[in-house]
Amino acid sequence: MVAARKHNDLPPPSESDSFKSHLAGNEKLFHALFKESTSAIQLITPDGHVLYSSDSVENVLGYTAEEVQGVDISPYLHPDDAARFNQKWQHLLAHPKSVVSLEYRVKHKDGSWVYVGTTLTNHLATPDIGAIVGNFRNITDQRRINESLRSQTAILRALSENTMLALFMLDEHNYCTFMNPAAESLIGYSFDEVKEMKKTFHDIVHHTRPDGSAYPLSDCPIYQAVIKKHRVHGDEYFSGSDGTFHPVTFTASPILKDGESVGMVVEARDISIERAAEEEYKRLTLVEAQRNELLKLSNAKDEFIALASHQLRTPATAVKQYTAMLLEGFRGKLAIEQRELLLKAYQSNERELTIIDDLLKVAKLDAGKVQIQKENIDIIHMINDVIDGLGSSARFKEISIIQKHKVPKLIVYIDPELFRMVIENLIDNAIKYSPKRSTVTISVATKKNVVHIYVADNGVGIAKEDLKHLFIKFSRIDNPLSVLAGGTGLGLYWVKKIVTLHNAKITAKPNKPNGTIFEIKLPQ
């Protein structure tokens, strides 16, 4: 009987046994690593069949290594990616030991399409491999994140490039690191030009104050955002490349890291238009206040004129009556010298009454107390009556009054009393401001439902620069006959007011070779 060997008597293990044991341990380690890995390894034949897959293929595609063993990879490729994959595959086969990288979609076991990033290496000629080695991983989530980042970047770029807000990004030393197109437009420099200048943002936009005085960085409200480490708002002036200063409203926001300012974002908007609008509003407000004050003064003046004219008319009328009685011999026969003096007094009184009547008429018009009462009137007949009434004045100056009407009768809708006074004023002026033995022409025509009334003379005329003053209250045009004709400068002002009340227009222009033509355009 053979005695049992003691443990110490066992022969020592051979070197071969130690190697096998070590190899077995490494194989388990590599197997575990590949099984848990997010990347998979495959050996693929030239015709696209899987020779071998690491267990981690399940982490990538959902299939086990056994399920893809010997499978043709072609049906698993997305149709839109197959052509590109095959082109790369053929290139790989034609170049031993070459490497290609590509991204494409593969069908997952759950039926979805997943993106994989793959590196393929041609080891067909490599001993002990003899296949294409593919290393791939699922990059679907990464692509989704990258796509989202690209989309967000595109949106931010679009917003930055299309916003009217000027955006500047500054580093901790106050140098520009970014400018959008609105910022370039605001200061007149491109971002590349700003970088080449090698100047701080403050030195570019705040090199001086608008009045030319120095502007130290310590006084800059924008830089205070860095000092105070919080957002700052305000209004400032930015200097442009052309040397002009633009008023802007700004927001300066510091970029903080570990509580320290490492940069700043400045948003600015040109408020030149708003400032101009504010100044215009102030100007208009002042003008409106001045206009209201002038209106009050004008109303007070009109009230005074109306009151004074009314009070003056009563005694002036009495003077006219008593003077007329004396001229008619009510108190006995007058001597020639007495009669001449009374006649001059009577004529002066007549002129005074005319002035008072003009003042009263204008005061009523300006106070809005004149109401027109329209009727259907034959304007040709009215003109004939006016000419008959002014016949003595025309005969005294040997002036011929000619009528050139296109129609013998024309009905218009007007206030007969007021419009008659308009015609009287225009014809009377034509006679007054015409020299002896001249001609005054009155004509009426219709064009497109508008009645045109013309009063033309061959008098001294009106200078072109004086035409704009013609219808202004108390305005009188200097000419050789102004002194002789007299007047208050209210007649044409009153005429224009009455014409306007009829929704009509009146204009004046030179008559050739001399004189003036007045035209009334009256809706029919």
Salt bridges, closest charged atoms under 4 A:
ASP47 OD1 - HIS49 ND1 3.17
ASP55 OD2 - HIS31 NE2 3.04
GLU67 OE2 - LYS109 NZ 3.08
ASP80 OD2 - HIS78 ND1 3.97
ASP81 OD1 - ARG84 NH2 3.65
ASP81 OD2 - ARG105 NE 2.90
GLU103 OE1 - ARG143 NH1 2.80
ASP110 OD1 - HIS108 ND1 3.12
ASP141 OD1 - ARG144 NH1 2.70
GLU147 OE1 - ARG150 NH2 2.63
GLU172 OE2 - HIS173 NE2 3.77
ASP192 OD1 - LYS195 NZ 3.63
ASP219 OD2 - ARG209 NH2 3.28
ASP235 OD2 - ARG275 NH2 3.85
GLU236 OE1 - HIS206 NE2 3.25
GLU260 OE2 - LYS229 NZ 3.45
ASP270 OD2 - HIS246 ND1 3.93
GLU274 OE2 - ARG269 NH1 2.46
GLU279 OE2 - LYS282 NZ 3.94
GLU280 OE2 - ARG283 NH2 2.68
GLU288 OE2 - ARG291 NH2 3.34
ASP302 OD1 - LYS301 NZ 3.80
ASP302 OD1 - LYS473 NZ 3.59
GLU350 OE2 - LYS320 NZ 2.93
ASP357 OD1 - ARG313 NE 2.74
ASP358 OD1 - LYS361 NZ 3.53
ASP366 OD2 - LYS473 NZ 2.62
ASP366 OD1 - LYS497 NZ 3.93
ASP385 OD2 - HIS381 NE2 3.47
GLU398 OE2 - ARG437 NH1 3.53
GLU424 OE2 - ARG420 NE 3.34
ASP428 OD2 - LYS432 NZ 3.30
GLU519 OE2 - HIS452 ND1 2.77
